[in-house]
Amino acid sequence: MSKTIKNPESHMMTYGYKPELSEGAIKCPIFQTSTFVFKSAEEGKSFFEIAYGIREKDPTEELGLIYSRINNPNLEILENRLSLWDKADDCAVFESGMSAISTVLLEFLKPGDLLVYSNPTYGGTDHFIQHLLPTLGIHTIGIYTDDTKKSIIKKIRASGHSKRLAMMYVETPANPNNALFDIEMISEVAKEFETNNKKQVVTAVDNTYMGPIWQHPLEIGADITIYSATKYLGGHSDLIAGAVMGNQELMNRVKVLRTFLGNMISPNTAWLMLRSLETLKLRMDKQCENAKKVAQFLTRHVKVEKVYYLGLLKDGEKGYDIYKKQCTQPGAMISFDIKGKEKDAFNFLNHL
């Protein structure tokens, strides 16, 4: 991936695609095929060795097409274009956001390891961490917006598993209330334990609510950025997808596990994502503009108790400093409390 590209939106129609390799088609076709032909048996053997992590790819070596569970032109072009937004070395796309999240957690956590995760977090992620990971012998600690660097370190040491800290997992802004966590501070905690334990501690950030335009975790300490690509990236409510981005070493591991889990997206979904990327910045900019107006309207409504929107934060309020430090815009996600009880909230929802 070229890290010198300053305006990714200008490259979303052409980057990574060579028309001369596809009969001159100006638009990338859908490569709806299961299998690809090798020039020789030896070439096939070489490709599989790389894909299965048996050996490292030489710097000048290209991994050829093998099988659509491993690689496919639509996936590769999509991954190349997605990488531009976060200036990542590489990207892996998945059949859902939860596929992306679970693959990352399963790759970097082993029985006996400790995971520190932010709370609140998306319901599916929360369930996976609290109910599935413990069955694999993985220990977990939740951290909250009130936690400081000092209190997080204290929690980790008090857990009895500090020597096995393997990952700091952060979702910020968090679903559903836009709670903010300091990515730089979280990564500093990870590096401190990594140095003391002489064991890699990965900082992973779910950037779905902000990305890939309004926040760039990889630039402020994160090792891996995760997306539910169903949301902003897909943008049309006609696909389910996920994405993971990071440095080459970590992404190689993610891609090898993805190969065996078989949870990459289909060529057709990849093609739809390529279409969506062409209008990504236009859509996200307009959504942000509209969200500001909606949030202001809600703050004045007599039946609204509280509005959770980053654009309403004021200097001195909780989360404001983090927002100004790591976000370029308030985003387009809003949640709010309706005055009354559950029946009143349901009455509102039923009238949408």
C-alpha positions as CSV (number, residue, x, y, z in Angstrom):
1,M,0.0,0.0,0.0
2,S,1.3,3.5,-0.9
3,K,1.3,5.7,2.2
4,T,2.1,8.8,0.1
5,I,-1.5,9.0,-1.2
6,K,-3.1,12.0,0.5
7,N,-6.7,11.9,-0.9
8,P,-8.0,8.3,-0.9
9,E,-11.3,9.4,-2.3
10,S,-9.6,10.3,-5.6
11,H,-8.4,6.7,-6.0
12,M,-11.6,4.7,-5.3
13,M,-12.5,4.1,-8.9
14,T,-9.1,2.9,-10.2
15,Y,-6.6,2.0,-7.5
16,G,-5.4,-1.6,-7.6
17,Y,-7.2,-2.5,-10.8
18,K,-5.6,-3.0,-14.2
19,P,-8.1,-3.1,-17.1
20,E,-5.6,-4.7,-19.4
21,L,-5.8,-7.9,-17.3
22,S,-9.6,-8.0,-17.7
23,E,-10.2,-7.6,-21.5
24,G,-10.0,-3.8,-21.1
25,A,-13.1,-3.6,-19.0
26,I,-13.1,-0.1,-17.5
27,K,-15.0,-1.3,-14.4
28,C,-13.7,-4.2,-12.4
29,P,-15.7,-7.3,-13.2
30,I,-17.1,-9.8,-10.7
31,F,-14.7,-12.7,-10.6
32,Q,-17.4,-15.3,-9.7
33,T,-15.1,-18.3,-9.6
34,S,-14.0,-20.9,-7.1
35,T,-10.7,-21.9,-8.5
36,F,-7.8,-20.3,-10.4
37,V,-5.4,-22.0,-12.9
38,F,-1.7,-22.3,-12.0
39,K,1.1,-22.1,-14.6
40,S,2.6,-25.2,-13.1
41,A,2.3,-27.5,-10.2
42,E,5.5,-26.0,-8.7
43,E,3.8,-22.5,-8.8
44,G,0.8,-23.9,-7.0
45,K,2.9,-25.4,-4.3
46,S,4.7,-22.1,-3.8
47,F,1.5,-20.1,-3.5
48,F,0.0,-22.5,-0.9
49,E,3.1,-22.3,1.2
50,I,2.6,-18.6,1.5
51,A,-1.1,-18.7,1.9
52,Y,-1.0,-21.3,4.7
53,G,1.8,-19.4,6.6
54,I,4.3,-22.2,6.0
55,R,6.9,-19.7,4.8
56,E,7.3,-15.9,4.5
57,K,6.8,-14.3,1.1
58,D,10.0,-12.9,-0.4
59,P,10.0,-9.1,-0.9
60,T,9.9,-9.4,-4.7
61,E,7.4,-12.3,-4.8
62,E,3.8,-12.0,-5.7
63,L,1.2,-14.3,-4.2
64,G,-0.8,-15.5,-7.2
65,L,-4.5,-16.4,-7.2
66,I,-5.3,-19.8,-5.7
67,Y,-8.9,-20.4,-4.6
68,S,-11.6,-17.9,-3.6
69,R,-11.5,-19.0,0.0
70,I,-7.9,-17.8,0.0
71,N,-7.8,-14.9,-2.4
72,N,-9.8,-13.4,-5.3
73,P,-9.3,-10.3,-7.5
74,N,-12.4,-8.6,-6.1
75,L,-11.2,-9.1,-2.5
76,E,-7.6,-8.0,-3.3
77,I,-8.6,-4.8,-5.1
78,L,-11.1,-4.0,-2.3
79,E,-8.5,-4.6,0.4
80,N,-6.0,-2.4,-1.5
81,R,-8.4,0.5,-1.6
82,L,-9.6,0.2,2.0
83,S,-6.0,0.3,3.2
84,L,-5.6,3.8,1.7
85,W,-8.1,5.3,4.2
86,D,-6.1,4.3,7.3
87,K,-2.7,4.3,5.7
88,A,-2.4,0.6,6.7
89,D,0.1,-1.9,5.3
90,D,-2.7,-4.4,4.6
91,C,-6.4,-5.1,5.0
92,A,-8.5,-8.3,5.3
93,V,-12.2,-8.2,4.5
94,F,-14.8,-10.5,6.1
95,E,-18.4,-11.6,5.6
96,S,-19.5,-9.5,8.6
97,G,-18.2,-7.2,11.3
98,M,-18.5,-10.0,13.9
99,S,-16.4,-12.3,11.6
100,A,-13.7,-9.6,11.6
101,I,-13.9,-9.1,15.4
102,S,-14.0,-12.8,16.3
103,T,-11.1,-13.6,14.0
104,V,-8.9,-11.0,15.5
105,L,-9.7,-12.1,19.1
106,L,-9.2,-15.8,18.2
107,E,-5.9,-15.1,16.5
108,F,-4.2,-13.1,19.2
109,L,-5.7,-14.7,22.4
110,K,-4.8,-18.2,23.7
111,P,-6.0,-20.2,26.7
112,G,-4.7,-18.5,29.9
113,D,-4.3,-15.1,28.2
114,L,-5.8,-11.8,29.5
115,L,-8.0,-9.5,27.4
116,V,-8.7,-5.9,28.6
117,Y,-11.8,-4.5,26.8
118,S,-13.7,-1.2,26.9
119,N,-17.2,-1.1,28.2
120,P,-19.8,-0.4,26.8
121,T,-19.2,-2.2,23.5
122,Y,-21.3,-3.5,20.7
123,G,-23.7,-6.2,22.0
124,G,-22.4,-9.0,19.8
125,T,-18.8,-8.2,20.8
126,D,-19.8,-8.0,24.4
127,H,-21.5,-11.4,24.3
128,F,-18.5,-13.0,22.5
129,I,-16.1,-11.6,25.1
130,Q,-18.1,-12.4,28.2
131,H,-19.6,-15.7,27.2
132,L,-17.5,-17.4,24.6
133,L,-13.9,-16.4,25.4
134,P,-14.1,-17.7,29.0
135,T,-15.0,-21.2,27.7
136,L,-11.7,-21.1,25.9
137,G,-9.8,-20.3,29.1
138,I,-9.3,-16.7,28.3
139,H,-9.6,-14.1,31.1
140,T,-11.2,-10.7,30.6
141,I,-11.3,-7.4,32.4
142,G,-13.6,-4.5,31.5
143,I,-12.5,-0.9,31.6
144,Y,-14.8,2.2,31.7
145,T,-14.6,5.9,30.7
146,D,-13.9,6.8,34.3
147,D,-10.7,4.7,34.3
148,T,-7.4,6.4,34.1
149,K,-4.1,5.0,33.0
150,K,-3.2,4.3,36.6
151,S,-6.5,2.6,37.4
152,I,-6.2,0.4,34.3
153,I,-2.7,-0.7,35.2
154,K,-3.9,-1.4,38.8
155,K,-6.8,-3.6,37.5
156,I,-4.5,-5.6,35.3
157,R,-2.0,-6.2,38.1
158,A,-4.8,-7.1,40.5
159,S,-6.3,-9.7,38.1
160,G,-3.5,-12.2,38.8
161,H,-3.0,-12.6,35.0
162,S,-0.9,-9.5,34.2
163,K,2.0,-11.7,32.8
164,R,-0.4,-13.0,30.2
165,L,-1.9,-9.7,29.0
166,A,-2.3,-10.3,25.3
167,M,-4.7,-7.6,24.0
168,M,-6.2,-4.2,24.7
169,Y,-9.5,-4.1,22.8
170,V,-11.2,-0.7,22.5
171,E,-14.4,0.4,20.8
172,T,-14.5,4.2,20.6
173,P,-16.8,6.0,20.2
174,A,-18.8,3.2,21.7
175,N,-22.1,1.7,20.8
176,P,-24.7,2.9,21.8
177,N,-23.8,6.1,23.7
178,N,-20.7,7.5,21.9
179,A,-18.6,6.8,25.0
180,L,-14.9,7.8,24.3
181,F,-11.7,6.0,25.2
182,D,-8.2,7.5,24.8
183,I,-6.5,5.3,22.2
184,E,-3.1,6.7,22.8
185,M,-3.3,6.1,26.5
186,I,-4.6,2.5,26.0
187,S,-1.7,1.8,23.7
188,E,0.7,3.2,26.2
189,V,-0.6,0.7,28.8
190,A,-0.2,-2.1,26.2
191,K,3.4,-1.1,25.5
192,E,4.3,-0.9,29.2
193,F,3.2,-4.5,29.8
194,E,4.7,-5.6,26.5
195,T,8.1,-4.3,27.6
196,N,7.8,-5.7,31.2
197,N,6.6,-9.1,30.1
198,K,8.6,-9.4,26.9
199,K,5.4,-10.6,25.2
200,Q,3.4,-8.9,22.4
201,V,0.3,-7.0,23.5
202,V,-1.9,-6.0,20.6
203,T,-4.0,-2.8,20.8
204,A,-7.1,-3.3,18.6
205,V,-9.7,-0.6,18.0
206,D,-13.2,-0.9,16.6
207,N,-13.5,2.3,14.6
208,T,-16.9,1.6,13.1
209,Y,-18.5,4.8,14.5
210,M,-15.8,7.1,13.1
211,G,-14.1,5.4,10.3
212,P,-12.4,5.5,8.1
213,I,-12.6,9.3,7.7
214,W,-13.1,11.0,11.1
215,Q,-10.6,9.0,13.2
216,H,-7.4,7.1,12.4
217,P,-6.4,4.7,15.3
218,L,-3.3,3.4,13.5
219,E,-1.8,6.9,13.6
220,I,-2.3,7.3,17.4
221,G,-1.0,4.0,18.8
222,A,-3.4,1.2,17.7
223,D,-1.9,-1.9,16.0
224,I,-5.2,-3.0,14.4
225,T,-8.3,-1.2,13.3
226,I,-11.6,-3.1,12.9
227,Y,-14.8,-2.1,11.0
228,S,-18.3,-3.4,10.6
229,A,-18.2,-2.5,6.9
230,T,-22.0,-2.9,6.8
231,K,-22.3,0.6,8.2
232,Y,-20.6,3.6,6.6
233,L,-18.4,1.6,4.3
234,G,-21.2,-0.3,2.7
235,G,-23.7,2.5,3.1
236,H,-26.7,1.2,1.2
237,S,-28.1,-1.5,3.5
238,D,-27.6,-4.1,0.8
239,L,-24.5,-6.0,2.1
240,I,-23.0,-7.4,5.3
241,A,-19.2,-7.2,5.7
242,G,-16.3,-6.5,8.0
243,A,-12.7,-5.3,7.6
244,V,-9.5,-5.4,9.6
245,M,-6.4,-3.2,8.9
246,G,-2.9,-3.0,10.4
247,N,0.8,-3.6,9.9
248,Q,1.9,-6.4,7.6
249,E,3.1,-8.8,10.3
250,L,-0.2,-8.8,12.2
251,M,-2.3,-8.9,9.0
252,N,-0.4,-11.9,7.8
253,R,-1.6,-13.7,10.9
254,V,-5.2,-12.5,10.5
255,K,-5.3,-13.6,6.9
256,V,-3.9,-17.1,7.6
257,L,-6.6,-17.7,10.2
258,R,-9.2,-16.3,7.9
259,T,-8.1,-18.8,5.2
260,F,-9.0,-21.7,7.6
261,L,-12.1,-20.2,9.1
262,G,-13.3,-19.4,5.5
263,N,-15.1,-16.2,6.6
264,M,-14.0,-13.8,3.9
265,I,-16.6,-12.0,1.8
266,S,-17.9,-13.3,-1.5
267,P,-16.7,-11.7,-4.8
268,N,-20.2,-10.3,-5.3
269,T,-20.2,-8.5,-1.9
270,A,-16.6,-7.3,-2.6
271,W,-17.8,-5.8,-5.8
272,L,-20.7,-4.0,-4.0
273,M,-18.2,-2.7,-1.5
274,L,-16.0,-1.3,-4.3
275,R,-19.1,0.5,-5.6
276,S,-19.7,2.0,-2.2
277,L,-16.2,3.3,-1.7
278,E,-16.6,5.5,-4.7
279,T,-19.1,7.7,-2.8
280,L,-17.8,7.1,0.7
281,K,-16.5,10.6,1.5
282,L,-19.5,12.3,-0.1
283,R,-21.9,10.2,1.9
284,M,-20.1,10.5,5.2
285,D,-19.6,14.2,4.9
286,K,-23.4,14.7,4.2
287,Q,-24.4,12.3,7.1
288,C,-22.2,14.3,9.5
289,E,-23.8,17.6,8.3
290,N,-27.3,16.2,8.7
291,A,-26.5,14.6,12.1
292,K,-25.6,18.0,13.6
293,K,-29.0,19.4,12.6
294,V,-30.8,16.3,14.0
295,A,-28.9,16.5,17.3
296,Q,-29.7,20.2,17.7
297,F,-33.4,19.5,17.1
298,L,-33.5,16.7,19.7
299,T,-31.9,18.9,22.4
300,R,-34.9,21.2,22.1
301,H,-37.6,18.5,22.1
302,V,-39.7,18.4,25.2
303,K,-39.9,14.6,25.2
304,V,-36.1,14.0,25.0
305,E,-34.2,13.6,28.3
306,K,-30.7,13.5,27.0
307,V,-28.8,13.4,23.6
308,Y,-25.6,11.5,23.2
309,Y,-23.7,13.2,20.3
310,L,-20.1,14.2,20.2
311,G,-20.9,17.5,18.5
312,L,-22.7,18.6,21.7
313,L,-19.7,18.1,24.0
314,K,-18.4,21.3,25.6
315,D,-14.9,22.2,26.9
316,G,-14.6,20.8,30.4
317,E,-17.2,18.1,29.9
318,K,-16.3,14.4,30.2
319,G,-14.8,13.1,26.9
320,Y,-14.3,16.5,25.3
321,D,-10.5,16.4,25.5
322,I,-10.4,12.9,24.0
323,Y,-12.8,13.9,21.2
324,K,-10.7,17.0,20.3
325,K,-7.5,14.9,20.3
326,Q,-8.5,11.9,18.2
327,C,-11.6,12.8,16.1
328,T,-11.7,15.3,13.2
329,Q,-15.5,15.4,13.2
330,P,-18.4,14.5,15.6
331,G,-19.5,11.8,13.2
332,A,-23.1,10.9,12.4
333,M,-24.2,8.6,15.2
334,I,-26.7,9.9,17.7
335,S,-28.5,8.2,20.6
336,F,-30.9,9.8,23.0
337,D,-33.1,9.0,26.1
338,I,-36.8,9.4,25.8
339,K,-38.6,10.8,28.8
340,G,-40.8,8.2,30.5
341,K,-40.5,4.4,30.6
342,E,-40.0,1.5,28.1
343,K,-43.5,1.8,26.7
344,D,-42.8,5.5,25.8
345,A,-39.6,4.5,24.0
346,F,-41.4,1.7,22.1
347,N,-44.2,4.1,21.3
348,F,-41.7,6.4,19.6
349,L,-40.0,3.5,17.8
350,N,-43.3,2.2,16.5
351,H,-44.1,5.6,15.0
352,L,-40.9,5.9,13.0
